């Protein structure tokens, strides 16, 4: 798939915690369109403030980011229809 620069991938990842590598490091070689989906009411875990869409936008402003209202850290479970709609719009 690497040779197909128009290939789109859908990935569910806990990137806000940046557990293994920072977003800046892990996204530096990504040159295909990206949509970051965030829950607008993301919850704090322990004492670590969550990363917001704006935090990610500051690192990679060329990516697209949305926040879905009335959802938190499990936006894909809390608002599956809205997530699916946004993915379909992005895919067009």
N, C-alpha and C positions, 0 to 999 in steps of 0.2 A: 504493500500500500504506500510505501514511502515515495514512490515515483509519481503517484497521483496527488498533486498538490491541491486538487479540488476535493479530495476525499474529506468527508466530515465524520467526526467521531463524537459519540455521546458518552460522556464519562461521568459517573457519580463518584465524587471524591470529597473527602473531608479536607478541603484545602485551607479553610479558615484557620485551622490549628497549625498548619504548616509543620506537620509532625516529622517529616523526614528531610525535606529540603525546603528552602524558602521559595515562595512563589516567584520571586525575581530570578532565582537560579533555575528553577524547573521550567520556566516559561521562556527563557531567553532564546531558545532555538525553535520556537513555535511561530510559524509564518502563515498558517491557515486561519480562516475566520474562527473566532472563539466567542461563545456566549457564556458569560458567568451569571448564574441565577442565584440570588440570595433571598433569604427570608428577611423581610423588613423588620421583624421583631426578634432578631437572633438573640438567644439567651447566653448569658455568661456561664462559663464552666470554670469552677474554682475561682481564682482571683485574676484570671486572665481575661482582659477585655477582648471581645470578638473583633476580627477584622471585618471591615465593611466593604461594600462595593466601591466606595470612594477610595479606600486604602489600596485596593487592587487596581483601580483606575489610575491612581498616581504612578504605579509601577509600569503598567502596560495600557496606556490610554487608547491604543488602536483596537483593543478588544471591545466587545459590546458587553454591557452589564445591565442587569435589571434587578429590581427588588420587588418581590411579590408581597403585597400587604397582607396583614393578618396571618403571617406564617413566621416560623422561627428556624431552628437549626435543622429541622426535617421537612423543609419546604416541599420536597417531592412527595412526602406522605400527607402533609397537611393540606396542600393545594395541588393535587395531581392534575386536575383539568387545566388550571392556569399554567402550570409548568409545561404540559403538553402543548397548549396553545402557543406559548412563547417559543418553544422549540420549532414548531411548524412554521411560525412566522419567520423565524430566523433562517430556516432551511430554504425558504422560497427565493 
